[in-house]
């Protein structure tokens, strides 16, 4: 029975060691990302194109614009519609 207890303790030690290594790797990655974010000086805008069949595209676009405005950002919305015969409006 002591062999089983030793194996369990050994497996727990291995698991804890693996977890600690993972945490250290993640800390290194976070440090690198934080440095890149701190050094970033260029501000860029975002251009989103929402396409596809079915419903929800306009709702998604309006929701995104409202969220941006709510966060104090500038936002615009362009909605291209099709005519009844299926040809794009010119």
Secondary structure, 3 states (H helix, E strand, C coil): CHHHHHHHHHHHHHHHHHHHHHHHHHHHHHHHHHHHHHHCCCCCCCCCCCCCCCCCHHHHHHHHHHHHHHCCCCCCCCCCCECCCCCECC
